[in-house]
Amino acid sequence: MASEFFILGLTTDGKQFRPSDWAERLAGVLACFRPEGSGGRHAHLQFSPYVTPTVVNGVKAVVVNEGLREIQPMAYNFVKEFAKDNKLQVVEACLLPDEKS
C-alpha cells in the first residue's frame, strides 16, 4: 500500500484545475495538522508534513501522507472529498528522496 497519494491539478477529463494557487490554499488550510511535538515557534508559517504542495511533471499537485488519517480522520476525509468533489485525478504513490550526486 502506498504511504502517500497525489492530488493532481488536472480534472478527470484532463483540464487544468483553477485557481492556479489551489494547491497552496488546500495545504494552507491543513497546515495545523502535524505530528505531535513538531510544531515549534514558527509552525503557523509552514505547511504540514502531511499535506504539501508540489509540482509533478509540470502540474500543480498536493502530496497527502496517509499518516494524516491516523492523527485526524476528518481532515483526511476532507482532502479526499475535495479531490472527489472537484473531479481531480488522484494517484497513489510515494515520493522518493532526491538522489545525491
RODO-2510 file (C-alpha; in nm, 4 decimals, decimal comma):
residues 101
     n   res          X          Y          Z
     1     m     0,0000     0,0000     0,0000
     2     a     0,1270     0,3478    -0,0879
     3     s     0,2188     0,5736     0,2002
     4     e     0,1179     0,8846     0,0069
     5     f    -0,1145     0,9927    -0,2663
     6     f    -0,1030     1,2842    -0,5034
     7     i    -0,3968     1,5051    -0,5899
     8     l    -0,3124     1,6421    -0,9315
     9     g    -0,4322     1,9776    -1,0607
    10     l    -0,5968     1,8034    -1,3536
    11     t    -0,9575     1,7024    -1,3688
    12     t    -1,0528     1,3518    -1,4732
    13     d    -1,1188     1,4853    -1,8242
    14     g    -0,7674     1,6369    -1,8408
    15     k    -0,8496     2,0050    -1,7842
    16     q    -0,6289     2,2208    -1,5636
    17     f    -0,7865     2,2947    -1,2260
    18     r    -0,8329     2,6578    -1,1219
    19     p    -0,7483     2,8764    -0,9365
    20     s    -0,3778     2,8441    -1,0084
    21     d    -0,2876     2,8572    -0,6369
    22     w    -0,5307     2,5816    -0,5331
    23     a    -0,2531     2,3528    -0,4039
    24     e    -0,1109     2,6172    -0,1704
    25     r    -0,4602     2,7083    -0,0488
    26     l    -0,5502     2,3469     0,0274
    27     a    -0,2191     2,2826     0,2034
    28     g    -0,2569     2,6093     0,3952
    29     v    -0,5983     2,5075     0,5298
    30     l    -0,4432     2,1866     0,6639
    31     a    -0,1169     2,3398     0,7910
    32     c    -0,2145     2,2935     1,1559
    33     f    -0,2238     1,9137     1,1260
    34     r     0,1219     1,7843     1,2083
    35     p     0,2889     1,5166     1,4204
    36     e     0,2804     1,5898     1,7904
    37     g     0,5824     1,7889     1,9021
    38     s     0,6732     1,9071     1,5513
    39     g     0,5103     2,2478     1,5766
    40     g     0,7732     2,4785     1,7101
    41     r     0,7680     2,8539     1,7296
    42     h     0,7011     2,9181     1,3608
    43     a     0,4738     2,6217     1,2828
    44     h     0,1976     2,8567     1,1705
    45     l     0,4233     2,9670     0,8820
    46     q     0,4878     2,6160     0,7490
    47     f     0,2866     2,3584     0,5593
    48     s     0,2027     2,0367     0,7390
    49     p     0,4319     1,7450     0,6589
    50     y     0,1100     1,5530     0,5884
    51     v    -0,0224     1,7847     0,3144
    52     t     0,2379     1,9504     0,0938
    53     p     0,2033     2,1413    -0,2326
    54     t     0,4372     2,0347    -0,5121
    55     v     0,4672     2,0127    -0,8897
    56     v     0,4541     1,6783    -1,0725
    57     n     0,5559     1,6784    -1,4391
    58     g     0,4701     2,0491    -1,4629
    59     v     0,1301     2,0067    -1,2963
    60     k     0,0476     2,1585    -0,9580
    61     a    -0,0309     1,8888    -0,7054
    62     v    -0,0655     1,8158    -0,3358
    63     v     0,1090     1,5238    -0,1706
    64     v    -0,1003     1,3755     0,1099
    65     n     0,0692     1,1447     0,3584
    66     e    -0,1533     0,8579     0,4737
    67     g    -0,0442     0,9357     0,8313
    68     l    -0,2981     1,2189     0,8285
    69     r    -0,5717     0,9559     0,8536
    70     e    -0,4294     0,8408     1,1880
    71     i    -0,3922     1,1817     1,3512
    72     q    -0,7030     1,3497     1,2080
    73     p    -0,9525     1,1348     1,0171
    74     m    -1,1835     1,4301     0,9464
    75     a    -0,9019     1,6271     0,7798
    76     y    -0,8085     1,3188     0,5772
    77     n    -1,1690     1,2778     0,4618
    78     f    -1,1846     1,6492     0,3784
    79     v    -0,8872     1,6145     0,1425
    80     k    -1,0288     1,3015    -0,0224
    81     e    -1,3695     1,4670    -0,0675
    82     f    -1,2066     1,7828    -0,2073
    83     a    -1,0471     1,5746    -0,4806
    84     k    -1,3687     1,3826    -0,5463
    85     d    -1,5959     1,6899    -0,5489
    86     n    -1,3652     1,8711    -0,7918
    87     k    -1,3136     1,5595    -1,0085
    88     l    -0,9361     1,5783    -0,9639
    89     q    -0,7008     1,2987    -1,0571
    90     v    -0,5651     1,1077    -0,7559
    91     v    -0,2573     0,8882    -0,7858
    92     e    -0,1338     0,6575    -0,5106
    93     a     0,2423     0,6721    -0,4844
    94     c     0,5268     0,7756    -0,2644
    95     l     0,7899     1,0428    -0,3068
    96     l     1,1428     0,9187    -0,3444
    97     p     1,4223     1,1233    -0,1935
    98     d     1,6358     1,3202    -0,4367
    99     e     1,9407     1,1264    -0,5426
   100     k     2,2590     1,2972    -0,4249
   101     s     2,5267     1,3339    -0,6893
***
